[in-house]
Amino acid sequence: MKFKLSVHAKDVMENRNIIADWVYNILDNPSVVIKIKEDEVHLYGIIDEYNARCLKVVVNPLKSLVITTYFDRKMKKKGCK
């Protein structure tokens, strides 16, 4: 499924130095998937190039839209692999 980046996602990616390839890699192959509700899913993956930090990508699968993305310290401790 092809996802588009929301304006907010583009802004936070620029402000937080998150590379689009990282986001798309997690979309294609997430380590952890948590369905919050029908229109909100959280995807996680480790970014080795960024000190093995855990990147969270929040999507709306109904609209094929990336809502936001950020490095999640709490999830790293819980087992983002």
N, CA, C and O atoms as a DFTB+ gen file, in Angstrom:
324 C
 N C O
     1  1       0.845      -1.185       0.000
     2  2       0.000       0.000       0.000
     3  2       0.886       1.243       0.000
     4  3       1.837       1.325       0.777
     5  1       0.590       2.178      -0.838
     6  2       1.335       3.427      -0.914
     7  2       0.768       4.428       0.084
     8  3      -0.439       4.667       0.123
     9  1       1.645       5.005       0.886
    10  2       1.252       6.027       1.843
    11  2       1.780       7.379       1.402
    12  3       2.890       7.486       0.880
    13  1       0.968       8.413       1.617
    14  2       1.392       9.782       1.385
    15  2       1.764      10.392       2.729
    16  3       1.263       9.973       3.772
    17  1       2.634      11.369       2.696
    18  2       3.018      12.093       3.904
    19  2       2.108      13.299       4.089
    20  3       1.909      14.082       3.161
    21  1       1.556      13.447       5.288
    22  2       0.764      14.637       5.586
    23  2       1.703      15.840       5.682
    24  3       2.918      15.680       5.802
    25  1       1.140      17.020       5.630
    26  2       1.926      18.241       5.787
    27  2       2.631      18.217       7.140
    28  3       3.805      18.571       7.241
    29  1       1.911      17.801       8.172
    30  2       2.502      17.722       9.507
    31  2       3.676      16.747       9.525
    32  3       4.727      17.056      10.086
    33  1       3.508      15.577       8.919
    34  2       4.589      14.582       8.891
    35  2       5.818      15.152       8.188
    36  3       6.940      14.963       8.659
    37  1       5.623      15.838       7.080
    38  2       6.756      16.446       6.364
    39  2       7.468      17.469       7.247
    40  3       8.697      17.518       7.281
    41  1       6.688      18.285       7.960
    42  2       7.273      19.301       8.837
    43  2       8.099      18.668       9.959
    44  3       9.229      19.085      10.211
    45  1       7.538      17.671      10.624
    46  2       8.274      17.071      11.742
    47  2       9.492      16.298      11.254
    48  3      10.511      16.246      11.943
    49  1       9.394      15.700      10.078
    50  2      10.552      14.998       9.527
    51  2      11.696      15.973       9.278
    52  3      12.854      15.671       9.568
    53  1      11.368      17.130       8.746
    54  2      12.396      18.141       8.503
    55  2      12.971      18.661       9.820
    56  3      14.188      18.785       9.958
    57  1      12.111      18.963      10.782
    58  2      12.555      19.516      12.060
    59  2      13.330      18.512      12.903
    60  3      14.194      18.902      13.688
    61  1      13.032      17.223      12.750
    62  2      13.657      16.186      13.581
    63  2      14.711      15.378      12.827
    64  3      15.192      14.360      13.325
    65  1      15.064      15.831      11.635
    66  2      16.083      15.149      10.817
    67  2      15.747      13.682      10.574
    68  3      16.614      12.813      10.668
    69  1      14.491      13.418      10.263
    70  2      14.038      12.063       9.945
    71  2      13.997      11.925       8.426
    72  3      13.332      12.697       7.736
    73  1      14.710      10.942       7.927
    74  2      14.835      10.726       6.490
    75  2      13.628       9.939       5.976
    76  3      13.189       8.978       6.608
    77  1      13.105      10.350       4.839
    78  2      11.913       9.713       4.263
    79  2      12.126       8.217       4.042
    80  3      11.199       7.435       4.250
    81  1      13.318       7.802       3.628
    82  2      13.585       6.376       3.427
    83  2      13.371       5.573       4.697
    84  3      12.899       4.438       4.641
    85  1      13.713       6.151       5.843
    86  2      13.490       5.456       7.118
    87  2      12.001       5.205       7.323
    88  3      11.586       4.110       7.702
    89  1      11.209       6.238       7.065
    90  2       9.756       6.127       7.244
    91  2       9.197       5.066       6.295
    92  3       8.413       4.212       6.710
    93  1       9.600       5.118       5.027
    94  2       9.076       4.158       4.057
    95  2       9.547       2.734       4.341
    96  3       8.818       1.778       4.077
    97  1      10.761       2.584       4.879
    98  2      11.221       1.245       5.265
    99  2      10.367       0.665       6.388
   100  3      10.059      -0.527       6.385
   101  1       9.987       1.500       7.341
   102  2       9.129       1.032       8.435
   103  2       7.726       0.739       7.916
   104  3       7.096      -0.222       8.359
   105  1       7.233       1.537       6.998
   106  2       5.929       1.265       6.402
   107  2       5.921      -0.095       5.705
   108  3       4.938      -0.833       5.777
   109  1       7.024      -0.414       5.032
   110  2       7.123      -1.683       4.305
   111  2       7.413      -2.871       5.200
   112  3       6.971      -3.985       4.919
   113  1       8.158      -2.640       6.282
   114  2       8.599      -3.749       7.112
   115  2       8.726      -3.328       8.578
   116  3       9.840      -3.229       9.092
   117  1       7.603      -3.080       9.259
   118  2       7.673      -2.655      10.656
   119  2       8.080      -3.803      11.576
   120  3       7.773      -4.967      11.317
   121  1       8.779      -3.449      12.658
   122  2       9.131      -4.432      13.682
   123  2       7.941      -4.714      14.590
   124  3       7.707      -5.849      15.004
   125  1       7.200      -3.659      14.889
   126  2       6.047      -3.749      15.781
   127  2       4.898      -2.976      15.140
   128  3       5.100      -1.890      14.598
   129  1       3.694      -3.540      15.205
   130  2       2.488      -2.883      14.698
   131  2       1.448      -2.903      15.804
   132  3       1.112      -3.962      16.332
   133  1       0.939      -1.724      16.153
   134  2      -0.101      -1.626      17.185
   135  2      -1.293      -0.886      16.587
   136  3      -1.199       0.289      16.230
   137  1      -2.410      -1.594      16.486
   138  2      -3.634      -0.969      15.972
   139  2      -4.342      -0.295      17.133
   140  3      -4.793      -0.961      18.065
   141  1      -4.438       1.016      17.077
   142  2      -5.090       1.793      18.124
   143  2      -6.597       1.825      17.885
   144  3      -7.391       1.573      18.791
   145  1      -6.967       2.134      16.666
   146  2      -8.350       2.087      16.222
   147  2      -8.345       1.932      14.714
   148  3      -7.278       1.875      14.103
   149  1      -9.489       1.863      14.119
   150  2      -9.578       1.578      12.681
   151  2      -8.785       2.565      11.832
   152  3      -8.201       2.191      10.815
   153  1      -8.769       3.820      12.255
   154  2      -8.082       4.841      11.457
   155  2      -6.767       5.316      12.069
   156  3      -6.263       6.380      11.710
   157  1      -6.207       4.528      12.997
   158  2      -4.924       4.888      13.603
   159  2      -4.120       3.640      13.929
   160  3      -4.536       2.799      14.727
   161  1      -2.955       3.539      13.290
   162  2      -2.057       2.415      13.516
   163  2      -0.661       2.971      13.776
   164  3      -0.207       3.880      13.081
   165  1       0.025       2.410      14.796
   166  2       1.382       2.819      15.124
   167  2       2.347       1.738      14.646
   168  3       2.186       0.561      14.970
   169  1       3.343       2.147      13.876
   170  2       4.357       1.244      13.354
   171  2       5.707       1.658      13.931
   172  3       5.996       2.846      14.076
   173  1       6.531       0.662      14.259
   174  2       7.827       0.938      14.874
   175  2       8.925       0.184      14.161
   176  3       8.702      -0.882      13.587
   177  1      10.121       0.759      14.208
   178  2      11.292       0.088      13.666
   179  2      12.557       0.744      14.176
   180  3      12.568       1.929      14.511
   181  1      13.627      -0.039      14.232
   182  2      14.923       0.465      14.676
   183  2      15.650       1.101      13.488
   184  3      15.679       0.544      12.390
   185  1      16.223       2.255      13.723
   186  2      17.019       2.947      12.717
   187  2      18.487       2.809      13.121
   188  3      18.986       3.570      13.950
   189  1      19.161       1.846      12.536
   190  2      20.558       1.579      12.870
   191  2      21.454       2.784      12.586
   192  3      22.388       3.060      13.339
   193  1      21.168       3.498      11.499
   194  2      21.976       4.653      11.124
   195  2      21.828       5.823      12.093
   196  3      22.575       6.797      12.005
   197  1      20.884       5.737      13.003
   198  2      20.631       6.820      13.955
   199  2      20.749       6.274      15.378
   200  3      19.834       6.402      16.192
   201  1      21.884       5.671      15.649
   202  2      22.201       5.118      16.973
   203  2      21.196       4.077      17.434
   204  3      20.911       3.974      18.627
   205  1      20.656       3.304      16.497
   206  2      19.699       2.227      16.789
   207  2      18.505       2.721      17.598
   208  3      18.023       2.033      18.498
   209  1      18.041       3.908      17.271
   210  2      16.854       4.455      17.945
   211  2      15.588       3.914      17.312
   212  3      15.583       3.489      16.157
   213  1      14.517       3.936      18.087
   214  2      13.226       3.411      17.650
   215  2      12.396       4.538      17.032
   216  3      12.085       5.529      17.693
   217  1      12.047       4.373      15.762
   218  2      11.232       5.364      15.069
   219  2       9.780       4.902      15.048
   220  3       9.476       3.775      14.658
   221  1       8.899       5.786      15.472
   222  2       7.457       5.524      15.467
   223  2       6.847       6.262      14.285
   224  3       7.121       7.441      14.063
   225  1       6.012       5.548      13.528
   226  2       5.308       6.142      12.394
   227  2       3.815       5.911      12.633
   228  3       3.359       4.770      12.706
   229  1       3.066       6.998      12.754
   230  2       1.627       6.923      12.986
   231  2       0.926       7.123      11.645
   232  3       1.152       8.119      10.957
   233  1       0.074       6.164      11.282
   234  2      -0.605       6.226       9.991
   235  2      -2.120       6.103      10.148
   236  3      -2.632       5.557      11.124
   237  1      -2.803       6.632       9.149
   238  2      -4.228       6.397       8.982
   239  2      -4.346       5.478       7.766
   240  3      -4.252       5.945       6.631
   241  1      -4.552       4.167       7.990
   242  2      -4.594       3.241       6.863
   243  2      -5.802       3.444       5.950
   244  3      -5.761       3.073       4.778
   245  1      -6.867       4.026       6.474
   246  2      -8.052       4.263       5.650
   247  2      -7.783       5.315       4.574
   248  3      -8.359       5.269       3.487
   249  1      -6.904       6.258       4.893
   250  2      -6.565       7.322       3.942
   251  2      -5.177       7.124       3.332
   252  3      -4.725       7.943       2.532
   253  1      -4.504       6.036       3.710
   254  2      -3.123       5.782       3.259
   255  2      -2.249       7.003       3.508
   256  3      -1.553       7.484       2.613
   257  1      -2.300       7.503       4.762
   258  2      -1.656       8.754       5.109
   259  2      -0.774       8.588       6.342
   260  3      -1.204       8.029       7.351
   261  1       0.469       9.079       6.256
   262  2       1.348       9.151       7.425
   263  2       0.981      10.429       8.164
   264  3       1.067      11.525       7.610
   265  1       0.572      10.279       9.418
   266  2       0.127      11.417      10.225
   267  2       1.311      12.128      10.861
   268  3       1.433      13.350      10.768
   269  1       2.193      11.352      11.514
   270  2       3.365      11.916      12.179
   271  2       4.412      10.833      12.350
   272  3       4.140       9.651      12.138
   273  1       5.600      11.240      12.730
   274  2       6.681      10.299      12.996
   275  2       7.666      10.938      13.962
   276  3       7.923      12.140      13.898
   277  1       8.210      10.129      14.853
   278  2       9.193      10.632      15.815
   279  2       9.925       9.466      16.457
   280  3       9.470       8.324      16.403
   281  1      11.078       9.773      17.073
   282  2      11.828       8.751      17.792
   283  2      11.201       8.574      19.160
   284  3      11.000       9.540      19.895
   285  1      10.892       7.321      19.497
   286  2      10.143       6.986      20.707
   287  2      11.059       6.279      21.712
   288  3      11.349       5.091      21.570
   289  1      11.503       7.010      22.710
   290  2      12.398       6.440      23.727
   291  2      11.706       5.383      24.573
   292  3      12.326       4.391      24.956
   293  1      10.444       5.585      24.864
   294  2       9.716       4.621      25.709
   295  2       9.596       3.262      25.023
   296  3       9.761       2.222      25.662
   297  1       9.307       3.272      23.722
   298  2       9.141       2.021      23.012
   299  2      10.471       1.275      22.880
   300  3      10.483       0.044      22.865
   301  1      11.565       1.983      22.785
   302  2      12.882       1.348      22.717
   303  2      13.089       0.466      23.935
   304  3      13.620      -0.639      23.825
   305  1      12.677       0.943      25.079
   306  2      12.826       0.195      26.327
   307  2      11.847      -0.989      26.392
   308  3      12.104      -1.969      27.092
   309  1      10.740      -0.898      25.672
   310  2       9.719      -1.942      25.702
   311  2       9.970      -3.039      24.656
   312  3       9.294      -4.067      24.668
   313  1      10.924      -2.830      23.766
   314  2      11.224      -3.891      22.820
   315  2      11.016      -3.576      21.349
   316  3      10.635      -4.462      20.584
   317  1      11.250      -2.360      20.939
   318  2      11.214      -2.019      19.524
   319  2      12.411      -2.702      18.875
   320  3      13.557      -2.359      19.165
   321  1      12.151      -3.658      18.007
   322  2      13.257      -4.420      17.427
   323  2      13.341      -4.222      15.945
   324  3      14.217      -4.792      15.294
